[in-house]
Amino acid sequence: MNNHIANWLFRTSGYITGMKPHQWLEDMELKQWWDDDKMLAWQRQELANILQHAKKTVPYYARSLPSFNVLQANEAFEVLQQSPLLTKDHVREGFDALQSHNFSGKVLENSTSGSTGKPLHLRVNRDAFGRYFAAKLRAMNWYNIKFADRQVRIWGLAYDKRQRLYWKTRDLLQNRLRLVSYDLSDARLEEFYKQAVQFQPTYINGYTSGIYRLAQFINETGKNGKELGTKLILPTSEVLLDSQQAEMIKAFGCPVVNEYGCGEIQAIAYQCPEGTLHITHENMLVEVLDESGLPVPDGEIGKLTLTSFCNLAMPLIRYQNGDLVTKYNNFTCQCGRHAGLPILGRIVGRSSDVLYGTNGQPAHWTVIYYAIKDAFKPGMVVEHQAHQKTYNLIDMFIVKGSEYDETAMENFLARIRQSLGEDMQITVQFVDRIKREKSGKFRYFVSDIKEAQLLDD
């Protein structure tokens, strides 16, 4: 489809659905250049508005927020600090109590992917989705890309026939060629690569693991990924590792931009051309807290804590999504956006991304990822997944590549035991493919051990 027609259809559909992302986009394009004093004053007012709304109309917050009558903007931050933290379990167990009984606008049902095994169900007002989408559109504008430009989308696809038809129609109208992430075999990627070359996507968006797998395939088979004509890679929904980003740049020869968000609150931060992860300050307030609920110093790992200004139907205040991050306050990027406001540093991952050595000490799952990278040469391993059963047992599932060499396995096992304990038992099973989540996400690591917090770098 012609890019101009696709972008016109996208803009028109935004008004028909009531989301109006382009209306919000115009506002956000201006606000990104505000100085810190002006933005902080605006945030205080937005925070006061959502706290006031929640206290008056949401049963959970009527009980749990500090007492106040009319909340002034200059009191909002102080009230927030006295407010309780909200977890995924609170949302699951208190779904009805978290809904506003005085919101009459259009509401959509939304569910997270449930990559930890327990999906969350939410209700979101439509214009909140418009604000979420506007943040994405603005970030794409930083790279001169429009949403309805030709796009390769590496994502899941519903099994229900009606849902499949719906999404295939949307793909057509939004100028999108979809690679379903359930099948990323060499045979499927070979077929898809030919389609993508003919399609000439302006950008590629989708699960980090899916884009990384395509990049691996291109590099290992000696293809010239630049013949796709792609100008931007936009991985999302999973942590983007430096080595994955390097593999993508090598394969496609264009910028790889980190999009960080979560299903509950959508777009949290985007990477600008200077490499900085800018928080979407117009839509939320971000805190990074320690185990006691206190702010961590700049650059230290803590629990991401989010307060959304957007969702009046089901407000999430001081919500902890389970991710561990670092943050830097009073940061000024060379790009000039949101000067003097906080930015995100590292996206460490979820608290459930923690594995344990035989002595009970925690480590991040990337211990295994980098042991694979170090022990096996390119082409030896297509995919891998670790499943920790107990403190002294890890099951490894590996899809062999065409260059697989058994002698490398000994080096891999030695590296794992060096990090996690010499008495760590590791079973290895070779499989044809590794199953994705229902959403199409890929999990490198699964744990049967109760979640813990990785708060030491």
Phi and psi in degrees as a GROMACS rama.xvg file:
@    title "Ramachandran Plot"
@    xaxis  label "Phi"
@    yaxis  label "Psi"
@TYPE xy
-59.5762  134.975  ASN-2
-59.2048  -39.2651  ASN-3
-65.165  -41.0542  HIS-4
-65.7155  -44.2901  ILE-5
-62.2889  -42.1586  ALA-6
-68.8728  -34.8913  ASN-7
-64.9035  -43.1913  TRP-8
-62.0365  -41.0418  LEU-9
-64.1708  -45.005  PHE-10
-63.7199  -43.1005  ARG-11
-63.8996  -42.4894  THR-12
-63.5188  -31.0554  SER-13
-62.1005  -37.658  GLY-14
-75.7283  -37.1078  TYR-15
-64.3571  -41.9694  ILE-16
-78.3269  -14.8033  THR-17
88.7539  1.10839  GLY-18
-78.2814  -37.8339  MET-19
48.7021  53.3932  LYS-20
-61.351  -32.7887  PRO-21
-69.7659  -28.3484  HIS-22
-66.6922  -44.4758  GLN-23
-67.1831  -34.6159  TRP-24
-60.3102  -44.3725  LEU-25
-57.2174  -40.8239  GLU-26
-67.1694  -42.7548  ASP-27
-71.3606  -30.8772  MET-28
-61.5248  -33.9331  GLU-29
-76.826  -45.3699  LEU-30
-65.9869  -26.2806  LYS-31
-63.2831  -18.5756  GLN-32
-100.095  0.743841  TRP-33
-64.3337  150.883  TRP-34
-78.0712  171.066  ASP-35
-65.1601  -36.449  ASP-36
-63.1857  -43.753  ASP-37
-67.4173  -42.6404  LYS-38
-68.4805  -40.1657  MET-39
-64.4195  -38.0928  LEU-40
-63.8335  -40.9598  ALA-41
-66.6705  -40.9975  TRP-42
-62.9753  -40.6557  GLN-43
-59.2671  -40.9027  ARG-44
-68.8975  -42.8005  GLN-45
-60.9587  -41.1285  GLU-46
-65.2128  -43.7451  LEU-47
-60.2419  -39.9829  ALA-48
-63.6  -45.8665  ASN-49
-72.0593  -34.9945  ILE-50
-66.5417  -42.4356  LEU-51
-62.5226  -46.2999  GLN-52
-60.8618  -45.3673  HIS-53
-65.8281  -42.5204  ALA-54
-62.3779  -38.0122  LYS-55
-83.745  -30.0082  LYS-56
-123.399  -6.08498  THR-57
-115.934  116.392  VAL-58
-52.6906  -42.6276  PRO-59
-60.2731  -45.6676  TYR-60
-78.2649  -25.6597  TYR-61
-59.6352  -34.206  ALA-62
-84.6981  -35.8884  ARG-63
-101.069  -23.8369  SER-64
-76.2751  152.296  LEU-65
-58.2758  154.943  PRO-66
-73.6672  134.541  SER-67
-161.836  158.838  PHE-68
-97.9927  -80.4965  ASN-69
-106.524  119.601  VAL-70
-89.0323  121.413  LEU-71
-83.2965  151.64  GLN-72
-58.6971  -37.8061  ALA-73
-73.8353  -5.4328  ASN-74
-103.264  -6.79564  GLU-75
-63.8296  -45.5608  ALA-76
-62.9424  -39.1313  PHE-77
-64.95  -42.4515  GLU-78
-64.0152  -39.7364  VAL-79
-60.2755  -42.2836  LEU-80
-62.4656  -25.0448  GLN-81
-90.8756  -2.01749  GLN-82
-86.8042  149.016  SER-83
-71.8753  156.942  PRO-84
-81.0932  146.865  LEU-85
-114.787  129.742  LEU-86
-113.832  173.003  THR-87
-61.4741  -37.2736  LYS-88
-63.9519  -38.5932  ASP-89
-59.2588  -42.171  HIS-90
-67.4771  -42.3868  VAL-91
-64.3472  -47.0775  ARG-92
-79.7361  -25.7495  GLU-93
-114.625  33.1895  GLY-94
-51.9684  -50.5162  PHE-95
-66.315  -40.6389  ASP-96
-70.624  -16.5976  ALA-97
-91.8113  -0.9212  LEU-98
-93.394  140.161  GLN-99
-72.6388  131.987  SER-100
-90.9519  4.92476  HIS-101
-131.819  35.6652  ASN-102
-116.169  121.023  PHE-103
-109.395  2.72772  SER-104
-76.1132  179.196  GLY-105
-72.16  133.85  LYS-106
-125.123  139.463  VAL-107
-113.468  146.008  LEU-108
-84.6244  137.135  GLU-109
-138.29  141.234  ASN-110
-130.257  141.736  SER-111
-79.2689  168.723  THR-112
-71.3227  -20.9634  SER-113
69.348  40.9912  GLY-114
-66.9639  -15.0648  SER-115
-92.957  5.4319  THR-116
99.0668  -7.58644  GLY-117
-132.077  94.6466  LYS-118
-63.3104  152.893  PRO-119
-107.595  140.356  LEU-120
-110.667  132.757  HIS-121
-134.325  160.239  LEU-122
-118.444  130.457  ARG-123
-132.128  130.123  VAL-124
-70.2303  147.787  ASN-125
-61.6864  -39.708  ARG-126
-70.4162  -18.1889  ASP-127
-63.9611  -42.734  ALA-128
-61.7382  -34.3376  PHE-129
-61.6751  -41.2195  GLY-130
-68.4956  -39.473  ARG-131
-60.4171  -46.5415  TYR-132
-65.8241  -36.5728  PHE-133
-60.3929  -36.2194  ALA-134
-62.8061  -39.7529  ALA-135
-67.0439  -43.8555  LYS-136
-61.6789  -40.2652  LEU-137
-63.6153  -44.5404  ARG-138
-62.4147  -37.8696  ALA-139
-67.4383  -33.1816  MET-140
-62.1297  -29.7659  ASN-141
-59.1475  -23.8691  TRP-142
-113.963  15.226  TYR-143
59.5063  39.4227  ASN-144
-117.471  137.928  ILE-145
-104.136  147.863  LYS-146
-57.1889  -42.2348  PHE-147
-90.0897  11.8198  ALA-148
-62.7562  162.659  ASP-149
-56.7465  127.529  ARG-150
-131.918  135.992  GLN-151
-94.8122  128.038  VAL-152
-116.74  117.422  ARG-153
-103.743  102.974  ILE-154
-153.986  177.165  TRP-155
-81.2143  179.091  GLY-156
-152.222  132.464  LEU-157
-59.824  150.679  ALA-158
-85.2474  -27.1418  TYR-159
-61.6586  133.169  ASP-160
-61.1274  -42.2221  LYS-161
-66.6391  -40.6153  ARG-162
-66.3399  -39.0571  GLN-163
-62.7806  -42.1489  ARG-164
-63.4094  -41.5797  LEU-165
-59.3349  -48.3139  TYR-166
-72.6424  -32.9932  TRP-167
-66.8846  -35.4822  LYS-168
-66.4482  -42.9328  THR-169
-63.1266  -39.9005  ARG-170
-57.9911  -42.6934  ASP-171
-64.3976  -47.7535  LEU-172
-69.3087  -27.7492  LEU-173
-99.6414  15.666  GLN-174
63.9143  43.129  ASN-175
-122.75  132.077  ARG-176
-105.36  119.198  LEU-177
-100.14  132.105  ARG-178
-106.584  110.925  LEU-179
-71.6034  125.683  VAL-180
-76.0079  -2.7087  SER-181
-71.9992  -24.2572  TYR-182
-128.624  102.595  ASP-183
-121.434  37.3289  LEU-184
-70.0237  161.992  SER-185
-57.3083  -41.3421  ASP-186
-63.1133  -43.3751  ALA-187
-68.5284  -39.5587  ARG-188
-67.9094  -35.1722  LEU-189
-61.4869  -45.1813  GLU-190
-65.7715  -44.2461  GLU-191
-68.4539  -36.6767  PHE-192
-58.1263  -41.8205  TYR-193
-63.1001  -40.3195  LYS-194
-64.4055  -41.2832  GLN-195
-67.0933  -38.693  ALA-196
-61.2431  -41.5602  VAL-197
-69.4582  -35.7893  GLN-198
-72.7545  -33.775  PHE-199
57.7499  66.5218  GLN-200
-69.8827  137.445  PRO-201
-70.916  -35.4116  THR-202
-147.95  161.91  TYR-203
-121.624  127.903  ILE-204
-131.132  143.8  ASN-205
156.392  -170.047  GLY-206
-58.2614  135.81  TYR-207
-53.6  -45.9757  THR-208
-64.0969  -34.5253  SER-209
-70.0877  -44.3736  GLY-210
-65.5723  -39.6701  ILE-211
-62.0531  -41.0364  TYR-212
-63.3512  -42.1732  ARG-213
-63.9463  -41.4117  LEU-214
-62.7969  -43.7675  ALA-215
-56.6467  -47.0882  GLN-216
-59.7501  -44.5024  PHE-217
-62.2868  -46.2987  ILE-218
-69.2728  -40.1924  ASN-219
-74.6162  -25.529  GLU-220
-96.0066  2.83735  THR-221
73.1115  21.0184  GLY-222
-78.2388  159.791  LYS-223
-100.396  93.9067  ASN-224
-62.0812  -18.3943  GLY-225
-67.168  -18.1942  LYS-226
-72.5441  -7.10348  GLU-227
-73.2374  -22.457  LEU-228
76.8776  18.9526  GLY-229
-75.9538  137.225  THR-230
-105.106  -15.2263  LYS-231
-155.694  139.127  LEU-232
-113.691  128.093  ILE-233
-126.624  78.6897  LEU-234
-73.9771  149.128  PRO-235
-152.383  171.273  THR-236
72.9412  -12.6834  SER-237
-138.772  154.221  GLU-238
-60.2506  133.798  VAL-239
-97.9753  112.998  LEU-240
-83.9074  154.121  LEU-241
-58.2484  -40.6185  ASP-242
-67.6557  -33.6132  SER-243
-68.2349  -41.953  GLN-244
-61.2286  -41.9327  GLN-245
-63.5235  -39.4309  ALA-246
-63.6995  -39.6604  GLU-247
-67.7505  -43.1365  MET-248
-61.953  -41.4993  ILE-249
-62.1521  -40.4447  LYS-250
-74.1357  -43.1989  ALA-251
-105.456  -18.4863  PHE-252
65.2422  34.6762  GLY-253
-146.359  170.098  CYS-254
-60.693  143.007  PRO-255
-114.796  114.988  VAL-256
-109.38  125.064  VAL-257
-77.0532  120.866  ASN-258
-107.978  117.48  GLU-259
-115.287  128.086  TYR-260
-162.629  -174.863  GLY-261
-145.787  155.691  CYS-262
-61.3809  -27.3852  GLY-263
-73.4361  -37.2863  GLU-264
-127.23  1.14132  ILE-265
66.3457  -133.937  GLN-266
-68.4013  119.667  ALA-267
-101.932  -43.3504  ILE-268
-154.544  150.113  ALA-269
-131.014  147.927  TYR-270
-87.7335  125.5  GLN-271
-84.7498  172.494  CYS-272
-60.2938  -17.9109  PRO-273
-85.381  -4.38646  GLU-274
93.8936  5.69411  GLY-275
-90.4127  137.084  THR-276
-87.6823  97.8227  LEU-277
-84.0561  126.473  HIS-278
-70.7799  144.6  ILE-279
-79.6391  77.4229  THR-280
-62.8713  -24.6751  HIS-281
-68.9841  -22.536  GLU-282
-107.547  -12.5205  ASN-283
-162.897  165.938  MET-284
-115.191  132.493  LEU-285
-113.119  128.622  VAL-286
-119.562  152.134  GLU-287
-125.831  114.942  VAL-288
-120.162  156.196  LEU-289
-89.7428  -171.999  ASP-290
-60.905  -27.1934  GLU-291
-89.0208  -0.73629  SER-292
84.5657  17.1958  GLY-293
-103.795  150.075  LEU-294
-61.2701  139.079  PRO-295
-87.4916  155.045  VAL-296
-63.6863  160.047  PRO-297
-50.5742  132.903  ASP-298
83.3498  -5.2649  GLY-299
-94.488  149.693  GLU-300
-74.6895  134.861  ILE-301
-151.428  -179.865  GLY-302
-84.0291  124.729  LYS-303
-65.6948  129.251  LEU-304
-131.637  122.129  THR-305
-121.433  137.468  LEU-306
-122.975  114.218  THR-307
-87.5274  136.047  SER-308
-88.4127  -8.52627  PHE-309
-94.4084  -41.6012  CYS-310
-90.1705  95.1897  ASN-311
-78.0393  -23.8511  LEU-312
-69.6059  -34.039  ALA-313
-150.996  78.5196  MET-314
-61.9049  140.184  PRO-315
-116.597  111.555  LEU-316
-117.462  124.194  ILE-317
54.6866  48.9065  ARG-318
-87.2513  128.7  TYR-319
-105.46  113.858  GLN-320
-87.4805  0.819471  ASN-321
94.9356  -1.49444  GLY-322
-87.5093  149.654  ASP-323
-113.91  128.178  LEU-324
-142.234  172.195  VAL-325
-118.077  156.112  THR-326
-139.901  149.161  LYS-327
-123.551  125.611  TYR-328
-89.1247  160.278  ASN-329
51.0077  46.1107  ASN-330
-98.543  136.186  PHE-331
-117.413  114.721  THR-332
-86.0595  152.388  CYS-333
-62.4063  -22.233  GLN-334
-73.8687  -18.1382  CYS-335
88.8808  -2.31086  GLY-336
-81.1511  139.518  ARG-337
47.429  48.319  HIS-338
-57.4037  131.99  ALA-339
81.3526  3.26166  GLY-340
-103.251  161.856  LEU-341
-62.8434  151.034  PRO-342
-128.828  162.616  ILE-343
-87.3607  144.773  LEU-344
-98.4015  -97.2583  GLY-345
-92.2193  141.949  ARG-346
-101.233  99.4012  ILE-347
-74.7655  -37.6016  VAL-348
130.538  -169.248  GLY-349
-82.5868  156.142  ARG-350
-62.7997  -23.9423  SER-351
-81.265  0.407513  SER-352
-87.3611  19.1015  ASP-353
-97.347  129.956  VAL-354
-112.454  169.105  LEU-355
-127.187  144.017  TYR-356
-79.4682  172.037  GLY-357
-65.9513  -16.5254  THR-358
-90.4983  5.20847  ASN-359
85.6358  -1.34528  GLY-360
-77.3038  137.38  GLN-361
-79.8398  152.824  PRO-362
-148.002  158.822  ALA-363
-81.878  150.281  HIS-364
-59.7933  -19.7175  TRP-365
-66.816  -9.92125  THR-366
-53.436  -43.7472  VAL-367
-74.0711  -41.3103  ILE-368
-56.5985  -47.1578  TYR-369
-76.8172  -25.1851  TYR-370
-65.7088  -39.0319  ALA-371
-62.667  -48.1341  ILE-372
-61.3425  -35.503  LYS-373
-78.5756  -38.9689  ASP-374
-85.0478  -34.1068  ALA-375
-106.931  132.763  PHE-376
-74.7581  160.044  LYS-377
-53.6874  136.846  PRO-378
94.607  -11.0579  GLY-379
-82.7577  -38.2614  MET-380
-126.032  126.277  VAL-381
-84.7015  -51.1607  VAL-382
-145.361  158.72  GLU-383
-152.08  151.582  HIS-384
-145.109  136.885  GLN-385
-108.724  137.665  ALA-386
-127.271  107.456  HIS-387
-85.8386  117.39  GLN-388
-86.3885  -46.9084  LYS-389
-141.985  -179.149  THR-390
-63.4667  -19.4191  TYR-391
-124.702  21.345  ASN-392
-143.01  123.541  LEU-393
-126.525  127.641  ILE-394
-95.2465  126.885  ASP-395
-106.224  132.739  MET-396
-114.549  125.455  PHE-397
-131.051  132.662  ILE-398
-98.7713  116.304  VAL-399
-70.1865  144.443  LYS-400
-94.6278  174.792  GLY-401
-66.7765  -21.6872  SER-402
-100.773  15.594  GLU-403
-57.3387  136.512  TYR-404
-130.574  118.607  ASP-405
-60.6038  -28.5779  GLU-406
-65.0178  -22.0257  THR-407
-73.8919  -20.7249  ALA-408
-62.2364  -39.1143  MET-409
-60.9889  -40.8309  GLU-410
-64.3335  -40.6431  ASN-411
-61.7724  -49.183  PHE-412
-63.0559  -37.214  LEU-413
-64.502  -39.4172  ALA-414
-66.7702  -39.7959  ARG-415
-63.9648  -46.1634  ILE-416
-68.0258  -30.6263  ARG-417
-63.2894  -35.5249  GLN-418
-86.2168  -35.4356  SER-419
-112.357  -3.5471  LEU-420
120.366  135.499  GLY-421
-64.826  -23.2753  GLU-422
-94.2449  12.0505  ASP-423
-68.6119  125.673  MET-424
-86.5634  129.855  GLN-425
-129.626  116.052  ILE-426
-97.9306  143.451  THR-427
-122.492  124.892  VAL-428
-120.069  128.405  GLN-429
-92.4715  127.073  PHE-430
-128.872  162.957  VAL-431
-77.722  -33.2963  ASP-432
-157.032  159.417  ARG-433
-110.909  127.487  ILE-434
-65.2886  138.464  LYS-435
-86.767  166.863  ARG-436
-67.4623  168.293  GLU-437
-57.5253  -32.7755  LYS-438
-74.5241  -17.3813  SER-439
103.906  -5.18861  GLY-440
-67.6313  151.452  LYS-441
-109.209  136.234  PHE-442
-113.826  119.836  ARG-443
-73.3667  -25.4745  TYR-444
-141.328  134.617  PHE-445
-129.551  138.783  VAL-446
-129.333  138.395  SER-447
-95.5405  -1.32078  ASP-448
-87.2303  142.032  ILE-449
-53.4312  138.321  LYS-450
-55.9857  140.335  GLU-451
-131.117  172.466  ALA-452
-106.687  129.68  GLN-453
-98.5601  87.8701  LEU-454
-109.174  7.01703  LEU-455
-113.705  129.47  ASP-456
